């Protein structure tokens, strides 16, 4: 039996929403509403050193200004630590987790190159080195652990976790759960059936599916939207100082996002109210029009950065 569509948007409160953020927000919202489904908001505030005070409230106000109205209440991952601890305990009890004393420098020197940096060489798999102190808990990735899935936009994706990633961190010594564990448990806790997000996270999905299988959790359907890049090929992000969106120009932003996603909005939509623009967006949403690309360079007017 098919489960009712439940989608979500899970921003990190490290900075205000920018054009790149709105691609994921509007894309996930439209896909959920066009399917007659629910759309939830989850604030990814588990990595506390990255959290900027007041930004979570600013994100919610921005979503409201764009009339991206979520179902239920907004959930904060920091309030779900008991569930994360429970998942970690299950993994440790089953022997899937081990303590690691390796620093990033040591991994960089000993690991081989992988798609996302150095592959963990398995140094502490069979115990800490003499005198080593625990820096993290890692998930033991078994050999020949090819993990694949069919992305609804990008097509078949497969990754050999053992060769390309290695044993990966699920918990740090500063009491921070990894993004992968928090994401998997958070999605299961909210009964998420569809994850629509940026293609910059497509490489994370095999790790999350691997965790779902170990924890006996359902795997959602995935759709990874193209990310917006500047003329240097850099993803628009807080790190590249992307300009925050202006709620007073919501119609223009919605128009630009829909055009970026191949939805062919009418030119006059840029002058509509946010509510009217989003109503058109949901009613006219066509998955088949989405560009199957990992990244697309934005037109120059949308590449501006905040220089303050």
VEXRO-199133 format. One record per residue (C-alpha): residue number from 0; residue in three letters; x, y negated, z. Coordinates in steps of 0.5 Angstrom, whole numbers, always signed. Each point is the difference from the previous one (the first is absolute). Layout:
VEXRO-199133
NUM	ALA	X	Y	Z
...
END
This chain:
VEXRO-199133
0	UNK	+0	+0	+0
1	UNK	+3	-7	-2
2	UNK	+1	-5	+6
3	UNK	-3	-7	-1
4	UNK	+5	-5	-2
5	UNK	+4	-3	+5
6	UNK	+5	-5	-2
7	UNK	+5	-5	+4
8	UNK	+5	-5	+0
9	UNK	+5	+0	+5
10	UNK	+5	-6	+0
11	UNK	+6	-1	+4
12	UNK	-1	-7	+5
13	UNK	+7	-2	-2
14	UNK	-2	-6	-4
15	UNK	-6	-3	-4
16	UNK	-4	+3	-6
17	UNK	+3	-2	-6
18	UNK	-1	+2	-8
19	UNK	+3	+7	+1
20	UNK	-4	+1	+6
21	UNK	-7	-2	-3
22	UNK	+1	+5	-6
23	UNK	+0	+6	+5
24	UNK	-6	-3	+4
25	UNK	-4	-2	-6
26	UNK	+2	+6	-4
27	UNK	-2	+5	+6
28	UNK	-6	-4	+2
29	UNK	-3	+0	-7
30	UNK	+1	+8	-1
31	UNK	-3	+1	+7
32	UNK	-6	-4	-2
33	UNK	-1	+2	-7
34	UNK	+0	+7	+2
35	UNK	-6	-2	+5
36	UNK	+5	+2	+6
37	UNK	+3	-4	+7
38	UNK	+6	-4	+0
39	UNK	+4	-1	+7
40	UNK	+5	-4	+2
41	UNK	+6	+2	+4
42	UNK	+5	-4	+3
43	UNK	+7	+3	+0
44	UNK	+3	-3	+6
45	UNK	+4	+7	+2
46	UNK	+7	-3	-1
47	UNK	+0	-6	+5
48	UNK	+6	-3	-2
49	UNK	-3	-2	-7
50	UNK	-6	-2	+3
51	UNK	-1	-8	+0
52	UNK	-5	-3	+5
53	UNK	-6	-3	-3
54	UNK	+1	+3	-7
55	UNK	-5	+6	+1
56	UNK	-6	-5	+2
57	UNK	+2	-4	-6
58	UNK	+0	+6	-5
59	UNK	-7	+2	+3
60	UNK	-2	-8	-1
61	UNK	+3	+1	-7
62	UNK	-4	+6	-2
63	UNK	-7	-3	+2
64	UNK	+2	-6	-4
65	UNK	+0	+4	-6
66	UNK	-6	+4	+2
67	UNK	+3	+6	+1
68	UNK	-4	+3	+5
69	UNK	+2	+6	+4
70	UNK	-4	+5	+3
71	UNK	+0	+1	+8
72	UNK	+5	-4	+4
73	UNK	+7	-1	-2
74	UNK	+5	+5	+3
75	UNK	+7	-1	+3
76	UNK	+5	+6	-1
77	UNK	+3	-2	+7
78	UNK	-6	+2	+3
79	UNK	+0	+7	-3
80	UNK	+7	+2	+4
81	UNK	-3	+6	+3
82	UNK	-2	+3	-6
83	UNK	+7	-1	-3
84	UNK	+3	+3	+6
85	UNK	-5	+6	-1
86	UNK	+2	+1	-7
87	UNK	+7	-1	+2
88	UNK	-1	+5	+6
89	UNK	-3	+5	-5
90	UNK	+6	+0	-5
91	UNK	+5	+1	+6
92	UNK	-4	+6	+3
93	UNK	+0	+3	-7
94	UNK	+8	-1	-1
95	UNK	-1	-5	-6
96	UNK	+4	-6	+4
97	UNK	+7	+0	+3
98	UNK	+4	-6	+3
99	UNK	+5	-4	-4
100	UNK	+6	-4	+2
101	UNK	+2	-3	-6
102	UNK	+1	-7	-2
103	UNK	-2	-3	-7
104	UNK	+8	-1	-1
105	UNK	+1	+7	+1
106	UNK	-6	+3	-4
107	UNK	+3	-5	-6
108	UNK	+7	+3	+1
109	UNK	-2	+7	+0
110	UNK	-7	+0	-4
111	UNK	+0	+1	-8
112	UNK	-4	-5	-4
113	UNK	-7	+1	+0
114	UNK	-6	-4	-4
115	UNK	-1	-5	+7
116	UNK	+7	+0	+3
117	UNK	+4	+6	+3
118	UNK	-3	+6	+1
119	UNK	+1	+3	+7
120	UNK	+6	+5	+0
121	UNK	-3	+4	+6
122	UNK	+5	-1	+5
123	UNK	-4	+1	+6
124	UNK	-5	+5	-2
125	UNK	+3	+5	+4
126	UNK	+1	-4	+6
127	UNK	+3	-7	+2
128	UNK	+8	-1	+0
129	UNK	+4	+0	+6
130	UNK	-1	-7	+3
131	UNK	-6	-2	-5
132	UNK	-6	-4	+3
133	UNK	-7	+1	-3
134	UNK	-1	-6	-5
135	UNK	-6	+4	-4
136	UNK	-4	+6	+0
137	UNK	+0	+3	-8
138	UNK	-5	+4	-3
139	UNK	+3	+6	-3
140	UNK	-1	+1	-7
141	UNK	+1	+7	-3
142	UNK	+4	+2	-6
143	UNK	-4	+0	-6
144	UNK	-5	-4	+2
145	UNK	-3	-3	-6
146	UNK	-6	-4	+1
147	UNK	-4	-3	-5
148	UNK	-7	-3	-1
149	UNK	-4	-3	-6
150	UNK	+0	-8	+1
151	UNK	-7	-2	-3
152	UNK	+4	-6	-4
153	UNK	+7	+2	-1
154	UNK	-1	+7	-1
155	UNK	+4	+7	+3
156	UNK	+5	-2	+5
157	UNK	+5	+5	+3
158	UNK	+6	-1	+5
159	UNK	+4	+5	+3
160	UNK	+1	-2	+7
161	UNK	+6	+4	+2
162	UNK	+4	-2	-6
163	UNK	-3	-7	-1
164	UNK	-1	-3	+7
165	UNK	+2	+5	+5
166	UNK	-2	+1	+8
167	UNK	-4	-7	+1
168	UNK	-1	-4	+6
169	UNK	-7	+0	+4
170	UNK	+2	-3	+6
171	UNK	+5	-5	+2
172	UNK	+4	-1	+7
173	UNK	-3	-6	+1
174	UNK	-7	+3	+0
175	UNK	-2	-2	-7
176	UNK	-4	+5	-4
177	UNK	+2	+1	-7
178	UNK	-5	-3	-6
179	UNK	-1	+7	-3
180	UNK	-2	+3	+7
181	UNK	-5	-6	+2
182	UNK	-2	-1	-7
183	UNK	-2	+8	-1
184	UNK	-3	+0	+7
185	UNK	-4	-7	-1
186	UNK	-3	+3	-6
187	UNK	-2	+6	+3
188	UNK	-3	-4	+6
189	UNK	-4	-4	-5
190	UNK	-2	+6	-4
191	UNK	+3	-4	-6
192	UNK	-2	+4	-7
193	UNK	+3	-5	-5
194	UNK	+7	-4	+1
195	UNK	+1	-6	-5
196	UNK	+6	-3	+1
197	UNK	+6	-3	-4
198	UNK	+5	+5	-4
199	UNK	+6	-3	+5
200	UNK	-3	+6	+4
201	UNK	-1	+5	-4
202	UNK	+7	+3	+2
203	UNK	-3	+0	+7
204	UNK	-6	+5	-2
205	UNK	+4	+6	+0
206	UNK	+3	+0	+7
207	UNK	-7	-2	+2
208	UNK	-3	+6	-3
209	UNK	+5	+4	+3
210	UNK	-2	-2	+7
211	UNK	-7	+0	-2
212	UNK	+1	+8	-1
213	UNK	+4	+1	+6
214	UNK	-5	-3	+4
215	UNK	-6	+3	-3
216	UNK	-3	-7	-2
217	UNK	-4	-1	-7
218	UNK	+4	-3	-6
219	UNK	-4	-6	-3
220	UNK	+0	-2	-7
221	UNK	+5	-5	-2
222	UNK	+0	-5	-5
223	UNK	+6	-5	+0
224	UNK	+0	-7	-4
225	UNK	+5	-3	-3
226	UNK	+4	-5	+4
227	UNK	+1	-7	-2
228	UNK	+7	-2	-1
229	UNK	+4	-7	-2
230	UNK	+4	-1	-6
231	UNK	+6	+3	+4
232	UNK	-3	+7	+1
233	UNK	-2	-1	+7
234	UNK	-6	+2	+3
235	UNK	-4	-6	+3
236	UNK	+0	+1	+7
237	UNK	+2	-4	+7
238	UNK	+7	+2	-1
239	UNK	+0	-4	-7
240	UNK	-4	-6	+3
241	UNK	-6	+1	-4
242	UNK	-5	-6	+1
243	UNK	-6	+1	+5
244	UNK	-7	+0	-4
245	UNK	-4	-6	+1
246	UNK	-7	+2	+2
247	UNK	-2	-7	-3
248	UNK	+2	+3	-7
249	UNK	-3	+7	+1
250	UNK	-4	+0	-7
251	UNK	+7	-1	-3
252	UNK	+4	+5	+4
253	UNK	-6	+5	-1
254	UNK	+0	-1	-8
255	UNK	+8	+1	+0
256	UNK	-1	+6	+4
257	UNK	-5	+3	-5
258	UNK	+4	-2	-6
259	UNK	+6	+3	+3
260	UNK	-4	+7	+1
261	UNK	-3	+0	-7
262	UNK	-7	-2	+2
263	UNK	-1	-5	-5
264	UNK	-3	-6	+4
265	UNK	-4	-5	-4
266	UNK	+4	-7	+0
267	UNK	-5	-4	+4
268	UNK	+0	+5	+6
269	UNK	+7	-4	+2
270	UNK	-5	-5	+2
271	UNK	-5	+4	+4
272	UNK	-1	+1	+7
273	UNK	+3	+6	+3
274	UNK	-6	+3	+2
275	UNK	-3	+0	-8
276	UNK	+7	+2	-2
277	UNK	+1	+6	+4
278	UNK	-7	+2	-2
279	UNK	+2	+0	-7
280	UNK	+6	+3	+2
281	UNK	-4	+6	+3
282	UNK	-5	+1	-5
283	UNK	+5	+0	-6
284	UNK	+5	+4	+3
285	UNK	+3	+5	-5
286	UNK	+6	+5	+2
287	UNK	+1	+1	-7
288	UNK	+2	-7	-1
289	UNK	+6	+0	+5
290	UNK	+7	+0	-3
291	UNK	+3	+6	+2
292	UNK	+7	-3	+2
293	UNK	+4	+0	+6
294	UNK	+2	-8	-1
295	UNK	-3	-5	-4
296	UNK	+4	-7	+0
297	UNK	-5	-6	+2
298	UNK	-1	-6	-5
299	UNK	+5	-6	+3
300	UNK	-6	-4	+4
301	UNK	-1	+6	+4
302	UNK	+8	+1	+2
303	UNK	+0	-6	+4
304	UNK	+4	+1	+7
305	UNK	-1	-3	+6
306	UNK	+6	-5	+1
307	UNK	-2	-2	+7
END
